[in-house]
Amino acid sequence: IYEGMAGNHFLKVSVIPHKPMVGHVHFSVEPSSSSTGLPIKQALMTITARKGGEAFESRAVNSTISPTIYDANLTFYEEGSWIISVEISTTPDQEYEVKFPMEVSGDSIVNNRSAGYFFLFVFLVLIMGVLLLSLKYRKKNT
């Protein structure tokens, strides 16, 4: 969703789902040095989302399995246009930041109503099973 410079770092930011929706959004950031083009394996990164007076942030971390990709998760509870900022620091007291807009749609990956119907169905099947078994074995004992 974004590629650009933050100080002397080139950042490539991507998200899952590719069209952000209300709910969980996974951010992946791939930083590299603008002078050498080499990936950056040691950095402090923070991703912040802002809309109006509301803001929340998450630390982006890398792992030993993929040391050049920094991952963070944010949960969006409201659709609309959000301002995303990515802060990166590779040396103490030197921080760079980029900001870009991101549209979050009101569609959710999981429809809450369908999840409720599924829960109700499973609950009713369990109750019916218990009732049928208790009626079946009750008659044999009397």
C-alpha positions in Angstrom: 0.0 0.0 0.0 3.0 2.3 0.3 6.6 2.5 -1.0 8.8 5.5 -0.3 11.6 7.1 1.6 11.9 7.7 5.4 15.2 9.6 5.9 17.9 7.4 4.4 15.7 4.3 4.5 13.4 2.9 1.7 10.2 1.3 3.1 7.8 -1.1 1.4 4.6 -1.5 3.4 2.0 -4.1 2.6 -1.2 -5.2 4.4 -3.3 -8.3 4.7 -6.1 -8.3 3.7 -5.0 -6.4 0.6 -8.1 -4.2 0.8 -8.2 -3.3 4.5 -11.5 -3.9 6.3 -13.0 -3.3 9.7 -11.3 -5.9 12.0 -7.8 -7.2 12.1 -5.2 -5.8 9.6 -1.7 -7.3 9.4 1.1 -4.9 8.4 4.4 -6.0 6.9 7.3 -3.5 6.5 10.4 -4.3 4.5 13.1 -1.6 5.1 16.3 -1.3 3.2 19.1 1.2 3.0 18.7 3.8 0.3 22.5 4.0 -0.2 23.3 0.2 -0.4 19.9 -1.3 -1.1 20.6 -3.9 1.5 17.8 -5.0 3.9 17.8 -3.6 7.4 17.9 -6.3 10.1 18.1 -4.2 13.2 15.6 -1.4 13.7 12.9 -0.1 16.0 9.7 0.3 14.1 6.3 1.6 15.2 3.1 1.8 13.1 0.4 4.3 14.2 -3.1 4.7 12.8 -5.0 8.0 13.3 -8.5 9.1 12.5 -9.8 12.3 14.0 -9.0 12.3 17.7 -8.5 8.6 17.8 -5.1 6.9 17.5 -3.5 3.6 18.3 -0.1 2.0 17.6 1.7 -1.2 17.5 5.4 -2.1 17.5 6.5 -3.8 14.3 9.0 -6.7 15.1 11.0 -9.0 13.0 11.9 -12.6 13.7 14.9 -14.9 13.3 13.0 -16.7 10.5 12.4 -13.5 8.5 14.8 -10.8 9.9 14.2 -8.4 7.0 10.4 -8.2 7.4 8.8 -6.4 10.3 5.3 -7.4 11.2 2.6 -5.6 13.3 -1.2 -6.1 13.8 -3.8 -3.4 14.3 -7.5 -3.7 14.8 -9.8 -1.2 13.1 -13.3 -0.7 14.6 -14.4 2.0 12.2 -14.4 2.4 8.4 -13.1 5.5 6.6 -9.9 7.2 5.8 -7.1 6.6 8.3 -3.6 8.2 8.4 -0.9 5.6 8.9 2.5 6.6 10.1 5.6 4.3 10.1 8.5 5.4 12.4 11.9 3.7 11.9 15.0 4.1 14.0 18.3 2.3 13.3 20.5 4.5 15.5 19.7 6.0 19.0 18.1 9.4 19.0 17.6 9.4 15.2 14.0 8.6 14.1 12.4 8.9 10.7 8.7 8.9 9.9 6.4 8.5 6.8 2.7 9.1 6.7 0.2 7.9 4.1 -3.6 7.5 3.9 -5.3 4.2 4.0 -9.0 3.5 3.3 -10.7 0.9 5.6 -13.9 -0.5 4.2 -16.9 -1.3 6.4 -17.0 -4.8 5.2 -15.8 -7.3 7.7 -14.2 -10.6 6.9 -16.6 -12.4 9.3 -20.2 -11.4 9.4 -21.2 -11.3 13.0 -24.8 -12.4 12.3 -23.7 -15.6 10.5 -21.3 -16.4 13.4 -24.3 -16.1 15.8 -26.5 -18.3 13.7 -23.7 -20.9 13.5 -23.3 -20.8 17.3 -27.1 -21.2 17.7 -27.2 -24.2 15.4 -24.3 -26.0 17.2 -26.0 -25.2 20.6 -29.4 -26.6 19.4 -27.8 -29.8 18.0 -26.1 -30.4 21.3 -29.3 -29.9 23.3 -31.3 -32.1 20.9 -28.6 -34.8 21.2 -28.8 -34.7 25.0 -32.6 -34.8 25.0 -32.8 -37.7 22.5 -30.2 -39.8 24.4 -31.8 -39.1 27.8 -35.3 -40.1 26.4 -34.0 -43.2 24.8 -32.2 -44.5 27.9 -34.9 -43.3 30.3 -37.5 -45.6 28.7 -35.3 -48.7 28.9 -34.7 -48.2 32.7 -38.4 -48.0 33.6 
